[in-house]
Amino acid sequence: MGESHVTTQEDRTAATPSPVADGSTVSGSTRAIVLSRMRTHRFSLSSLRRPRRPRLWFEILLIAVSYWLYSLVRNAVPEQKAAALRNADWIWSLEHTVGLAFEETVNQAVNSVTWLIVSMNYYYATLHFIVTIGVLVWLFRRHPGRYAATRLVLFATTAVALLGYYLFPLAPPRLMNGGAFIDTVMLHQTWGSMASGNFKHMSNQYAAMPSMHIGWSLWCGLTICALASAPWARILGALYPVATLVVIVATANHFWLDAVGGMACLTFGVAVSYAWYGSLPHRLPKRVQLPGAGRLRALRRHPAKVPGPPARAGSPSASGE
């Protein structure tokens, strides 16, 4: 017969570590709690910065509301006509000083070819929206992992442009006093310009700096060049902002320096997206990586072995027979 052992109260007291006597137990528990909270905080922040799968209804609503707010704020900026005309004269003088005041020549030359200038009028009025929305849809469908970061570039670019409209009101060349610029939309009676004809009372006439035609077209072109696989698509992406620059100058809607302002706004937008996501948009994964997806795939390839029930005393496996 084996000896029996009775556990006494003294044994239980001796076996249980005392949180008072053993200071390491308290400090270890506190350290574990602090580290756990820090990991939870880092996880919540990283989850906010991680690209998510875009949802169609949310993106449509977000883009519609954002453009409505942009138009509302842009048109709410006071039309500082006197300051805008003075700034236009200053820009025109500056371009003459550096020897790059070519807008008037281009405007008059292209206007002499009716079919060309009419085509440019419609280009200016429509492609600004069509191509930008088309690129957003393409990103949503083909590059969902890069969509949010690239969209943030566009939104930040547009937002900072509002600051330019407020701080530097600028009349477009076609509205300058005493200039020889031609308002091609008015002359050829083409539709679509929010800055001419019956639409001019619905839009701020003196918000030419920066040019969002250039900011958006350059965003489209760079996105296509970075992500498209077809060479012809990358070529068209590279040519699109160049063609847009020619159009905004030929139609006398912008100085070329307005295009520089649009590029500066795009640079700001890229910096904001990089600061938030920690990477340029085209370097992010093409598809959205769900949390724990890699671990789940690894478990499927190498499933963990489930331990069997413990052997009972006296069984053959326990006795070794």
C-alpha positions in Angstrom: 0.0 0.0 0.0 1.3 3.4 -0.9 1.7 6.2 1.6 -1.0 8.8 1.7 -0.3 12.5 2.1 -2.7 15.0 3.6 -2.3 18.6 2.4 -2.4 20.9 5.4 -3.2 24.6 5.6 0.5 25.3 6.1 1.3 23.5 2.8 -1.2 25.5 0.9 0.1 28.7 2.4 3.7 27.8 1.6 2.8 26.7 -2.0 0.9 30.0 -2.8 3.2 32.9 -3.7 2.6 35.9 -1.6 2.1 39.1 -3.6 3.5 41.1 -0.6 6.6 39.0 0.0 7.4 38.4 -3.7 7.7 41.9 -5.2 8.4 40.4 -8.6 4.9 39.1 -8.9 3.4 42.5 -8.5 5.8 44.2 -10.9 5.5 41.4 -13.4 1.7 41.6 -13.5 1.8 45.4 -13.7 4.3 45.3 -16.6 2.2 42.7 -18.4 -0.9 45.0 -18.1 1.0 48.0 -19.4 2.5 46.2 -22.3 -0.9 44.7 -23.2 -2.4 48.2 -23.2 0.4 49.6 -25.3 0.0 46.8 -27.8 -3.8 47.4 -28.0 -3.1 51.2 -28.6 -0.6 50.4 -31.4 -3.0 47.9 -32.9 -5.9 50.4 -33.0 -3.7 53.1 -34.6 -2.2 50.7 -37.1 -5.7 49.4 -38.0 -6.8 53.0 -38.8 -3.8 53.5 -41.0 -4.1 50.1 -42.8 -5.9 50.3 -46.2 -9.4 48.8 -46.0 -11.5 47.2 -48.7 -13.5 50.1 -50.2 -17.3 50.0 -50.1 -19.1 51.2 -53.2 -22.0 53.0 -51.6 -19.7 54.8 -49.1 -17.3 55.9 -51.9 -20.1 57.3 -54.0 -21.5 59.2 -51.0 -18.0 60.4 -49.9 -17.1 61.7 -53.4 -20.4 63.4 -53.9 -20.4 65.1 -50.6 -16.7 66.1 -50.9 -17.2 67.7 -54.3 -20.3 69.5 -53.1 -18.4 70.9 -50.1 -15.5 71.9 -52.4 -17.8 73.7 -54.8 -19.6 75.4 -51.9 -16.4 76.6 -50.3 -14.8 77.7 -53.6 -17.8 79.7 -54.5 -18.2 81.1 -51.0 -14.7 82.7 -51.2 -15.4 86.4 -51.8 -14.9 87.5 -55.4 -12.2 90.1 -54.7 -12.3 91.5 -58.2 -9.9 94.4 -57.7 -7.3 92.2 -56.0 -7.8 89.5 -58.6 -7.2 91.9 -61.5 -4.1 93.3 -59.8 -2.7 89.8 -59.2 -3.4 88.9 -62.9 -1.4 92.0 -64.0 1.4 91.0 -61.7 1.5 87.4 -63.0 1.5 88.7 -66.6 4.3 91.1 -65.8 6.3 88.4 -64.1 6.0 86.0 -67.0 7.2 88.8 -69.4 10.1 89.3 -67.1 11.2 85.7 -67.3 10.4 85.6 -71.0 7.6 83.0 -70.8 4.5 85.1 -71.5 3.2 82.9 -74.3 -0.4 82.4 -73.3 -1.8 85.2 -75.5 0.0 83.9 -78.6 -1.3 80.4 -78.1 -4.8 81.6 -77.4 -5.1 83.6 -80.6 -3.3 80.9 -82.7 -5.6 78.0 -81.6 -8.7 80.2 -81.8 -8.0 80.7 -85.5 -8.7 76.9 -86.1 -12.4 76.7 -85.2 -12.8 72.9 -84.9 -9.7 72.7 -82.7 -10.7 75.4 -80.3 -14.3 74.1 -80.0 -12.9 70.7 -79.3 -10.7 72.2 -76.6 -13.7 74.0 -75.1 -15.5 70.7 -74.7 -12.3 69.1 -73.4 -12.0 71.7 -70.7 -15.7 71.4 -69.7 -15.9 67.6 -69.6 -12.7 65.5 -69.3 -11.8 67.2 -66.0 -14.6 65.2 -64.4 -14.9 62.1 -66.7 -11.3 61.1 -66.5 -10.9 61.7 -62.8 -14.0 59.6 -62.0 -12.9 56.9 -64.5 -9.5 56.6 -62.7 -11.3 56.3 -59.3 -13.5 53.6 -60.6 -10.5 51.7 -62.1 -8.7 51.9 -58.8 -11.7 50.7 -56.9 -12.1 47.6 -59.2 -8.5 46.7 -60.0 -6.4 48.2 -57.2 -8.5 48.1 -54.0 -5.5 48.0 -51.7 -4.2 51.2 -53.2 -7.5 53.0 -53.6 -7.7 54.7 -50.2 -4.2 56.1 -50.3 -4.5 57.4 -53.9 -7.9 58.9 -53.1 -6.4 60.7 -50.1 -3.9 62.3 -52.4 -6.7 63.7 -54.6 -8.7 64.9 -51.6 -5.8 66.6 -49.9 -4.8 68.2 -53.2 -8.3 69.6 -53.7 -8.6 70.8 -50.0 -5.3 72.8 -50.0 -6.4 74.4 -53.3 -9.2 76.2 -51.4 -6.5 78.0 -49.4 -5.0 79.3 -52.6 -8.4 80.6 -53.8 -8.8 82.6 -50.6 -5.2 83.9 -50.2 -4.5 84.7 -53.8 -7.6 85.7 -55.8 -6.6 85.7 -59.5 -8.5 86.7 -62.6 -8.1 84.3 -65.6 -6.4 85.8 -68.7 -9.7 86.1 -70.5 -11.0 88.6 -67.8 -7.9 90.8 -67.8 -8.4 94.5 -68.4 -7.0 95.8 -71.7 -5.7 92.4 -72.8 -6.0 90.8 -76.2 -7.1 87.4 -74.8 -10.2 85.7 -76.3 -12.9 84.1 -74.3 -13.3 81.1 -76.6 -16.4 79.7 -74.9 -18.3 83.0 -75.3 -17.0 83.5 -78.9 -18.0 80.1 -80.2 -21.0 79.7 -78.0 -20.0 76.3 -76.7 -21.5 75.0 -73.5 -20.1 73.7 -70.3 -17.8 76.3 -68.8 -18.9 77.3 -65.3 -16.9 80.6 -65.8 -18.7 81.9 -68.9 -22.2 82.6 -70.2 -25.1 82.0 -67.9 -23.1 79.9 -65.5 -20.7 82.7 -64.5 -23.0 83.8 -61.7 -22.8 80.3 -60.2 -19.0 80.1 -60.0 -16.3 82.2 -58.5 -14.8 84.0 -61.4 -11.5 84.8 -59.7 -10.3 81.5 -58.4 -7.8 80.7 -61.1 -4.8 80.0 -58.8 -4.1 77.1 -58.4 -5.4 75.2 -61.5 -7.2 72.0 -60.4 -7.5 71.0 -64.0 -3.7 70.5 -63.8 -3.8 69.1 -60.2 -6.4 66.5 -61.1 -5.1 65.6 -64.6 -1.6 65.2 -63.1 -3.0 63.0 -60.4 -4.7 60.9 -63.1 -1.6 60.7 -65.3 0.8 59.7 -62.5 -1.6 57.1 -61.2 -2.1 55.5 -64.6 1.7 55.6 -65.3 2.5 54.0 -62.0 -0.2 51.3 -62.0 -1.3 50.5 -65.5 0.3 47.4 -67.1 -0.4 48.2 -70.8 2.2 50.5 -72.4 -0.4 52.4 -74.4 -2.3 53.2 -71.2 0.9 54.6 -69.6 1.6 56.7 -72.7 -1.9 58.2 -72.6 -1.5 58.8 -68.9 1.7 60.7 -69.5 0.1 62.8 -72.3 -3.1 63.7 -70.5 -1.7 66.4 -68.1 0.4 67.8 -71.0 -2.7 68.1 -73.2 -4.6 69.7 -70.3 -1.9 72.3 -69.9 -2.3 73.2 -73.6 -6.1 73.4 -73.3 -6.2 75.7 -70.2 -3.7 78.1 -71.9 -5.4 78.0 -75.3 -8.9 78.7 -73.9 -7.5 81.6 -71.8 -8.7 80.1 -68.5 -5.3 80.0 -66.8 -1.8 81.2 -66.9 0.9 78.6 -67.0 1.9 79.6 -63.5 -1.5 78.4 -62.3 -0.4 75.0 -63.4 2.6 75.3 -61.2 0.3 76.0 -58.3 -1.7 72.9 -59.2 1.5 70.8 -59.1 2.4 72.3 -55.7 -1.0 71.3 -54.4 -0.5 67.7 -55.7 2.9 67.5 -54.0 1.2 68.4 -50.7 -1.5 65.7 -51.3 1.2 63.1 -51.9 3.0 64.1 -48.7 -0.2 63.8 -46.7 -0.9 60.3 -48.0 2.7 59.2 -47.4 2.6 60.6 -43.8 -0.6 58.6 -43.1 0.1 55.3 -44.8 3.8 55.3 -44.5 4.3 54.5 -48.2 3.6 55.9 -51.6 0.3 54.6 -53.0 1.7 52.6 -55.8 4.0 50.7 -53.4 1.1 49.4 -51.3 -0.3 45.9 -51.9 -2.6 45.7 -54.9 -5.2 43.8 -52.8 -6.4 44.5 -49.3 -4.7 42.2 -46.8 -7.1 41.2 -44.1 -5.7 40.9 -40.6 -4.6 37.4 -39.8 -5.0 36.2 -43.4 -1.4 35.0 -43.6 -1.7 33.1 -40.3 -4.9 31.4 -41.5 -3.2 30.3 -44.7 -0.3 28.9 -42.7 -2.7 26.9 -40.4 -4.5 25.5 -43.5 -1.2 24.3 -44.9 0.2 22.9 -41.6 -2.8 22.1 -39.4 -1.9 21.8 -35.7 -2.0 18.2 -34.3 -4.8 17.8 -31.8 -3.6 15.8 -28.7 -5.4 12.6 -27.9 -7.2 11.9 -24.6 -4.8 11.1 -21.7 -4.3 7.4 -21.0 -6.0 6.0 -18.0 -4.0 4.3 -15.2 -3.8 0.6 -15.7 -4.5 0.7 -19.4 -2.1 -1.1 -21.8 -0.7 2.2 -23.2 0.0 3.4 -19.7 1.6 0.2 -18.4 3.7 -0.2 -21.6 2.3 -3.8 -22.2 
